[in-house]
Amino acid sequence: MNVIGVDLGGTNYAVGLVDENGKILARVEGETKVHEGPDAVVRRISDSILSLSKAGSVLAVGVGSPGSIDHHTGTVRFSPNFPGWIDFPLARKIEELTSLKVFVENDANAYALGERTFGVAKGLEHVVCLTLGTGIGGGVITHGILLRGSTGIGAELGHMNVMPNGPKCGCGARGCLEALASATAIRNFVRDGYERHRDSSLFRDKAPDLVTPKDVFDHAKMGDQFALEIFNIVVDAISAAIGSLINIFNPQLVVLGGGIANAGEFLLTPIEERVKNYVLPTMFGSYRIALSQLGKDAGILGAASIVYERLGGK
């Protein structure tokens, strides 16, 4: 039976009608408009859900939301992307407007479920997923079970410490993976290094504030020394994090997704090589590292996978 997946972001949202094979039959996208308040956001999402549900029977709705989520009740405890959403009963509010059962999960956990249900980790029992974007999130599946921790907000993989006393992270700590390998971190490195590297090809046609992570990777490919310096910081941080995750969880597969992972093999190949410096010799040959293939559908498919995980349909 079809399910509906809701990818809820701070800027935009996407709602998709998904069949059990992971095919998105129809979708609706729009601006979240968080500034209008939570009830307005819920109404907008619910209207999208109702419009898609007209296409056929729907088993339930899954919502992937950033922030700390009480997955038992579908409550958003706190989310930095949604000011004022403190203990907001997101699932109940949508249920009241759609008369459909709704499950809510942290978006990074939903991403991990999506990879295991429909992506490169399909059918595997031991998987670690990292989403490399504006921030860095992640999810861990072991023995086929999504790890959430004692209070349901575990697996904050972006806040692993990979450089003691390193750059300050948005969370307040120093040396987090997110502070070294996210899109935000890359932009910070570009800005902070501008005075020392004015001759970099990165600044030939762009002001520092306009340089993107893609620009950095493209110029690193061309041999620009400043771009390569940043690229190597990113690769080393991700490799160290993956090495620790492999030692801790002994996964069959580590999946890399998000905008930074769009660098493809240029990013993946050195990571595969450098991870060997961080894993126990007994782990050699026990894991693979792969890029997500879900692309722009990852959010919707991850949210849809929440339903299957809760109801045991996949």
Protein Blocks (a to p, Z undefined) as FASTA:
>chain_A
ZZddddddfkbccdddddfkopafbdcdddfklmnojklmmmmmmmmmmmmmmnoccfbd
cdddedjddfknopafbafklghiahiafklmmmmmnopacddddfklmmmmmmmmmmmm
goiabdcdddddfbccddddeehiacebjnopghilklccfbghiacdfkopahiaklmm
pmklmmmmmmmmmmmmmmpmklmmbcfklpcfklmmmmmmnopaklmmmmmmmmmmmmmm
mmmmmmmnopabdcdedjklmnmmmlmmmmmmmmmmmgcfklgopaccdddfklmmlmmm
mmmmmmmmmnopZZ
